[in-house]
Amino acid sequence: MNETLGFAVLAFTSLLAIVNPLGAVPICIAMTSGYSPQHRTTAVRRAALTGLVVMLVFAAAGTWILRFFGITPEAFRIAGGILFFGIGADMLQAKRSRVKMTEEEEAAGSAKEDVGIIPLGLPTLVGPGAITTVIALNGQALHVQQKLAVYGAIVLVSAISWLLLVAAPAVTRHIGTTGMNVMTRLMGLLVMVVGAQFVIDGLTIVARSIVAGLPAS
């Protein structure tokens, strides 16, 4: 039970850090600046639902995707860990990672009439990092309870994202730019730690398989 609880905490914290809904608040405000309150609420709901569906689909189909392309879970963990280092490094500088969205995509999104699905849902909330995380976490789950913990983390992070974006103007007023930058840096540190753990786990399994395959002396 303790093992499952620890895995659930890992799943939630790592996914919350990589999605970083607080970092999406300024983008949401900028993209919905000309919206009415009702229109903004609708766009935010679509963004949260888009992120939820995408993460659930990749969590459920992740193992099949890896098998289809002949990718081992260990290779995916190592590659995901390296990706997290890049995202975390940007966040430590209080920058929105360009792995999620480039300046061109952000400018194009601002010109759209409805930004709920793209680019607010994808890739602002759920980008390559979040997709990698849910696939890696589902691959690490050892039994049904841990798999359910992954799905629970996805639902909870999506709900938190929705609440923060709905309250984006109030969050900006109360926390301010400095407060959001501090939180982004803390999340960035957590993302880098999770990335390091992914790399360590992947390399450990690879090293064990190599040692196990060596002929006895």
C-alpha positions as CSV (number, residue, x, y, z in Angstrom):
1,M,0.0,0.0,0.0
2,N,2.8,2.4,0.9
3,E,4.5,1.6,-2.4
4,T,1.3,2.5,-4.3
5,L,0.9,5.7,-2.3
6,G,4.4,6.7,-3.1
7,F,3.9,6.0,-6.8
8,A,0.7,8.0,-6.7
9,V,2.5,11.0,-5.2
10,L,5.3,10.7,-7.8
11,A,2.7,10.5,-10.6
12,F,0.8,13.6,-9.4
13,T,3.8,15.8,-8.6
14,S,5.8,15.0,-11.7
15,L,2.7,15.5,-14.0
16,L,1.7,18.7,-12.2
17,A,5.3,20.1,-12.6
18,I,5.6,19.2,-16.2
19,V,2.1,20.6,-17.2
20,N,2.8,23.7,-15.0
21,P,-0.7,25.2,-15.3
22,L,0.5,28.3,-13.3
23,G,3.0,29.0,-16.1
24,A,0.1,28.9,-18.6
25,V,-1.8,31.7,-16.8
26,P,-0.1,34.6,-18.5
27,I,-0.5,32.9,-21.9
28,C,-4.2,32.3,-21.2
29,I,-4.7,36.0,-20.3
30,A,-2.9,37.2,-23.4
31,M,-4.8,34.9,-25.8
32,T,-8.2,35.6,-24.3
33,S,-7.7,39.3,-23.6
34,G,-10.5,40.2,-26.1
35,Y,-12.9,37.6,-24.9
36,S,-16.0,38.1,-22.8
37,P,-16.0,36.3,-19.4
38,Q,-18.3,33.6,-20.8
39,H,-16.2,33.1,-23.9
40,R,-13.0,32.8,-21.8
41,T,-14.7,30.3,-19.5
42,T,-15.7,28.2,-22.6
43,A,-12.2,28.4,-24.0
44,V,-10.6,27.3,-20.7
45,R,-13.0,24.4,-20.4
46,R,-12.1,23.2,-23.9
47,A,-8.4,23.5,-23.1
48,A,-8.7,21.5,-19.9
49,L,-10.8,18.8,-21.6
50,T,-8.4,18.6,-24.5
51,G,-5.5,18.1,-22.2
52,L,-7.4,15.5,-20.2
53,V,-8.4,13.5,-23.3
54,V,-4.9,13.6,-24.8
55,M,-3.2,12.5,-21.6
56,L,-5.7,9.7,-21.0
57,V,-5.3,8.4,-24.6
58,F,-1.6,8.3,-24.5
59,A,-1.6,6.8,-21.0
60,A,-3.9,4.0,-22.2
61,A,-2.1,3.5,-25.6
62,G,1.4,4.3,-24.5
63,T,2.6,0.6,-24.1
64,W,1.1,-0.3,-27.5
65,I,2.8,2.7,-29.1
66,L,6.2,1.7,-27.7
67,R,5.8,-1.9,-28.9
68,F,4.6,-0.8,-32.4
69,F,7.8,1.3,-32.9
70,G,10.0,-1.3,-31.2
71,I,11.0,1.1,-28.4
72,T,11.9,-0.3,-24.9
73,P,10.4,1.4,-21.9
74,E,14.0,2.0,-20.7
75,A,14.9,3.9,-23.8
76,F,11.8,6.0,-23.4
77,R,12.6,6.8,-19.8
78,I,16.1,7.9,-20.7
79,A,14.9,10.1,-23.6
80,G,12.1,11.5,-21.5
81,G,14.6,12.4,-18.7
82,I,16.8,14.2,-21.2
83,L,13.7,16.1,-22.5
84,F,12.8,17.0,-18.9
85,F,16.2,18.5,-18.3
86,G,15.7,20.9,-21.2
87,I,12.2,21.9,-20.1
88,G,13.3,22.2,-16.4
89,A,16.3,24.4,-17.4
90,D,14.0,26.9,-19.2
91,M,11.6,26.9,-16.2
92,L,14.5,27.6,-13.8
93,Q,15.0,30.8,-15.8
94,A,11.3,31.5,-15.4
95,K,10.8,31.0,-19.2
96,R,8.0,29.1,-20.9
97,S,9.8,26.2,-22.5
98,R,9.9,26.3,-26.3
99,V,9.6,22.5,-26.3
100,K,5.9,23.3,-25.5
101,M,5.2,26.2,-27.9
102,T,7.4,28.3,-30.1
103,E,7.0,32.1,-30.5
104,E,5.5,31.6,-34.0
105,E,2.9,29.2,-32.5
106,E,2.1,31.6,-29.7
107,A,1.6,34.5,-32.2
108,A,-0.6,32.4,-34.5
109,G,-2.6,31.3,-31.5
110,S,-3.3,34.8,-30.4
111,A,-4.8,35.6,-33.8
112,K,-7.3,32.7,-33.6
113,E,-10.9,33.3,-32.6
114,D,-11.1,30.3,-30.4
115,V,-7.8,29.2,-28.7
116,G,-9.3,26.6,-26.4
117,I,-8.2,23.4,-28.1
118,I,-5.1,24.7,-30.0
119,P,-2.9,26.3,-28.8
120,L,-4.2,26.6,-25.2
121,G,-5.0,22.9,-24.7
122,L,-2.3,21.7,-27.1
123,P,0.6,22.4,-26.7
124,T,0.4,25.0,-23.9
125,L,-1.0,22.7,-21.2
126,V,-0.2,19.3,-22.7
127,G,2.9,19.2,-24.8
128,P,5.6,16.5,-25.5
129,G,6.7,16.6,-21.9
130,A,3.3,15.7,-20.5
131,I,2.7,13.1,-23.1
132,T,6.2,11.5,-22.3
133,T,5.4,11.6,-18.6
134,V,2.1,9.8,-18.8
135,I,3.6,7.1,-21.1
136,A,6.6,6.6,-18.9
137,L,4.5,6.5,-15.7
138,N,2.1,4.0,-17.1
139,G,5.1,1.9,-18.2
140,Q,6.5,2.0,-14.7
141,A,3.2,1.0,-13.1
142,L,3.5,-2.5,-11.7
143,H,-0.1,-3.4,-11.0
144,V,-3.7,-2.1,-11.5
145,Q,-3.6,0.1,-8.4
146,Q,-0.6,2.0,-9.7
147,K,-2.1,2.3,-13.2
148,L,-5.3,3.8,-11.6
149,A,-3.0,6.2,-9.7
150,V,-1.7,7.5,-13.1
151,Y,-5.2,8.0,-14.4
152,G,-6.2,9.7,-11.1
153,A,-3.2,12.0,-11.4
154,I,-4.2,13.0,-14.9
155,V,-7.7,13.8,-13.8
156,L,-6.5,15.8,-10.8
157,V,-3.9,17.8,-12.7
158,S,-6.5,18.6,-15.4
159,A,-8.9,19.8,-12.8
160,I,-6.3,22.0,-11.2
161,S,-5.3,23.4,-14.6
162,W,-9.0,24.3,-15.3
163,L,-9.4,26.0,-11.9
164,L,-6.2,28.0,-12.3
165,L,-7.0,29.2,-15.9
166,V,-10.6,30.0,-14.9
167,A,-9.2,32.2,-12.1
168,A,-6.3,33.5,-14.3
169,P,-7.0,37.2,-13.8
170,A,-7.4,36.8,-10.0
171,V,-4.3,34.6,-9.8
172,T,-2.3,37.3,-11.6
173,R,-3.5,40.0,-9.3
174,H,-2.8,38.1,-6.1
175,I,0.4,36.3,-6.9
176,G,1.9,38.8,-9.4
177,T,4.6,38.2,-11.9
178,T,7.3,37.7,-9.3
179,G,5.2,35.1,-7.5
180,M,4.6,33.2,-10.7
181,N,8.2,33.3,-11.6
182,V,9.2,31.9,-8.2
183,M,6.7,29.0,-8.6
184,T,7.9,28.3,-12.1
185,R,11.5,28.0,-10.9
186,L,10.4,25.6,-8.2
187,M,8.5,23.5,-10.7
188,G,11.5,23.6,-13.0
189,L,13.7,22.2,-10.3
190,L,11.2,19.4,-9.7
191,V,11.0,18.7,-13.4
192,M,14.8,18.3,-13.6
193,V,14.8,16.0,-10.5
194,V,12.1,13.8,-12.1
195,G,14.1,13.8,-15.3
196,A,17.2,12.6,-13.4
197,Q,15.2,9.9,-11.8
198,F,13.9,8.7,-15.2
199,V,17.4,8.5,-16.6
200,I,18.7,6.7,-13.5
201,D,15.9,4.2,-13.6
202,G,16.4,3.6,-17.3
203,L,20.2,3.2,-17.1
204,T,19.8,0.9,-14.0
205,I,17.6,-1.5,-15.9
206,V,19.9,-1.4,-19.0
207,A,23.0,-2.1,-16.8
208,R,21.3,-5.0,-15.0
209,S,20.3,-6.6,-18.4
210,I,23.9,-6.2,-19.6
211,V,25.3,-7.8,-16.5
212,A,22.8,-10.6,-16.6
213,G,23.8,-11.3,-20.2
214,L,27.5,-11.5,-19.5
215,P,29.0,-15.1,-19.4
216,A,29.8,-16.5,-16.0
217,S,33.5,-16.4,-15.2
